[in-house]
């Protein structure tokens, strides 16, 4: 009912009318309350409905992004639309993939450098999630998203720390998905430079598990960075910011896998060159 109410009175209106009104004739406060309800409800519907719910998700979320993700809508409305998209994609996973192209215009607008920092932060996170589960459906968005992510991670970037952390998470998701052309070496180096994260520790998990996946699959472009990746693991262990026990276990399993596959000597050489605290952390992990 929340979704039907928010979309109902847009029928028959012109784009000019919608842009002028911004809230499609309803109060901004009422729409924000309803959007908050959708944030709570939609992921549950996605989990219960699974693949059968995907077509409904595509229609409803696509229209939400178009009608309530306009620049003429409030910052809070657009922020909530980002949350609806990311939570829905995380719940539906690859079943949400076909919806990705309907979201590009909204996400591109929200990621603009002139946008509200909180909205930009959410949009960069959401774009990464869309690319993670959108796979080939999201590949046409790479030429738009990748330069923005790299700009957020650049040494000269004057970003809110949360934006930079979310850009690191987006970079990891892009590298793992690898569904389109990517400057892997440049993007990976920027990701490594951004670790450990400064503010949004929830993005630590996709960053470090993403690095684990790149090593485990022997990614040809990423494997030359093995030394830097292992050092990133060690630093995270020292500062206890790996993203949780599951992520720490993933790091352990990845390093053990590499050792078992003939890279034991190479790993020992990397560890030997680390500072004592980082060397001790890895030794404890692998004991």
N, C-alpha and C positions, 0 to 999 in steps of 0.2 A: 504493500500500500504506500509506503514511503516513496518508493521509486515511481509508482504510477502518479502520485500526487505531484512530484517534482517535474515530471515530464508532461503532465496532462495539458496545462494551459499554454504550452509552447506550440501546440498544433495551430496551424493557420497563421502564425505570426511570421513576418519577414525577418531576415537577418538584421536589417537596419533597426527594426523595432526592438529586437532582442538585445542588440548592442547598446541601444540607447537606455533601455530599462535595466539591463544587467541582471536583474533577478527575476525576469519573466513575470513581472506583476506581483510577485510575492515578496514579503519583507525579507531582508537579508538575514535577520535573526532567525526567522522561522526556517529558512532554507538551511542555515547552519545546524540547527537542531536536528532537522531531518537527515542531513548528510552525516551527522554524528551517529544517528541511528543506523544508517546504511553501513558505516564503518564497523559497527558491532555485529550487524546481522549478516552481511553478504558473505564473509569468509565461511560462516557456518553452513550457509546454503551451498556454497561451492564444494565444501568437503562432503556434504551429504549427497549432493547431486552428481558430483564427479563429471565425467565426460558428457553425460546427458544434459547437464546444466550449462555446459560451455556455450551453446548458441544463445541462450538467454543472457548469459554474462556478456557476450559480445555485443548484443543489441543494447542492453541497459547501460553498461559501462561506457560503450562508445558514445551513446547519446549524452550521458552525464558529462563526459569530458568535453564534448562539443558545446553544451549549453551552459554548464556551470563552471567550466574551466576558462572562460573568456577573461581577457584582461579587464573588462568592465565589471566583473564580479569581484567580491571582496577577497582580500588575501587569504582569509580564513576559509572561505568556500573553496578556493583553488587548492589550498593546503589539504583540505579534507578529500578532495577528488584524488589527489596524489595518493593519499593513504588508502582510499578505496581500491585504486588500481593495484598498488603494490601488495596489499593484503589478499586481494582476489587472485592475483597471479601466483602468490606463494601457496594458496590453498588449492588452486586448480592445476598448478604446475604446467606441464607442456600442453594440457588441454586448452589453456588460455592463449596459446601461441597465435592463432589466427586473429585475435583481437589487436595484436601489436600495431599493425599499420594504422588503425583508427586513432591511435594515441600519440602519434609522432608530432602532430602540430601542437597539441597541448603541451607535451613535454619540452619541445623545443622552445616554446614561448616561456615556460616556467624556468628553464635553465638559463635564460638570458641574463647577462651580467648586470643589467639594470633592474633586475627583479629583487623582491624582498629576500633577504638572506635566508630566512627560515623556509620560504617557499623554494628557493634555489636548492637548498640542502635536501629537502624532501624530494624534489624532482630529479636530482642527480641519483639519489638512492633508488627511486622508482624506475628510472630509465635502466639502471643496472639490472634490477629484478626482471624487467620486461625482456631485456636481452638474454638474461640467463635462461628463462623458460620459453622465450619466443623463438629461439634458434633461428632457422632460416627465415621465418616470418619477420624477424627483427633486423636481419642483415641489411636491408635498404636504409636503416637508420644509422648504421655505423659511420658513414661519412659525416653525419651531423653530430653524433654523440661523441665519437672518439676525440676530435679536437677540443671539445668542451671539457672532457675529463682530463685530457693532458694539460689544458690551460689551468684547471683547478689544482693540478698536482705540481705545476711548474715551480721552480725555485723562486721566481719573482711574483708568484701568485699572492695577492693580498686577500686571501679568503678567510672567512669565518672558519675556525678549526673544524667545526662540524661538517662544513661543505667539503673540506679537503679529506676528512675521514671517509665521508660517503663516496667521494670520488675514488678513493683507494679501493673501497668495496666494489664499486662499479668496474674499475679496471680489472680486478681479480675475476669478476663474473664474466667480463668480456673475454679475457684470456682463456678461461676454462671453456666457455661456449664455443669460441673460435668459429663462428658461423659466417664470417665475412672477412674481407681484407683488413688486416690489423698490422700496425707497426710494432710487432711483438717485442723486439729488443728495447725500443724506446719506452713503450708503455710499461714493460716489466721493470725497467730501471727506475721510472718515476714512482711506481708502486713501492718498490723496495726503499726508495728515499723517504717515502711517507710513513714508514714503519719505525717504531711502534706508533700506534694511533694516539692522538692527543686528547680526544674528547668523547667520541662516539664509540665506546668499546664494543657495542653490539656488532659493529662491522669487522671486529677482529676475526671472528670465526670464518666468514667467507674469504678474508684475506689470506689467512694461514692455511686453511684447508684447500683453497685454490692453489697456493704454492705447492702444497703436497701433491695435488693432482697433476700439476705440470711436471714435477719430478718423477712421479710414479709412471706416467705414460711416456717418459723420455722425450718430451717435446724437443724437437731439434733446435728450435730457436731459443728455448728457455734453458736447456740443460747447460749451456756455457755459463749460466749465472748460478750454478749449483753452489759455489762457494759463498756468494752473497746471500743466497736463500738460506743456507744452513746458518750463517751468521744471524740472519733475521730471526730464525727459530730460537737461537741461543739467547739473543737479546730479549725476546718475548718471555722466555723461561725465567730469566733473571728478574725481570720486572713483573712476572706473574700476570701477563696480559695476552695470553694466547687465544682467549675467547672461550675458555672453559675446559673441563676435563676431557670431553669428547675430542676437542681439537688437539689437546696435548697428546692424547692417545693416537690421533691420526699422524702427528709429527713423529712419534715413536715408531709407529708401524711403517711409515714411509722410509725412515732412515734404516730400519732393520731390513726392509725389502731391498734397498739399494746395496746394503752390505752383503746380503745373501746372493745378489745377482752379480757379484764380482767387483763392487766399488768400495770394498772395505778399506783398502789402502788409500784410495782417493779421499774418502771421508776422514780417515785418520790424519791425513795431511792438512785438510781444511781445519779440523778441530785443533790441531797442534798450533796453528797460527792465530788462534783466538785469544782474547784476554782471559786471565785466569778464572774470573767469575763465570764467564760464558762457557769456558771449557768444563768447569766443574758442573754447571747446570746440565750440559749435554751428557756428561759422564753419568750423573745421577739418573737421568732419564733413561739411559740405555742399559743401566746396570741390571 
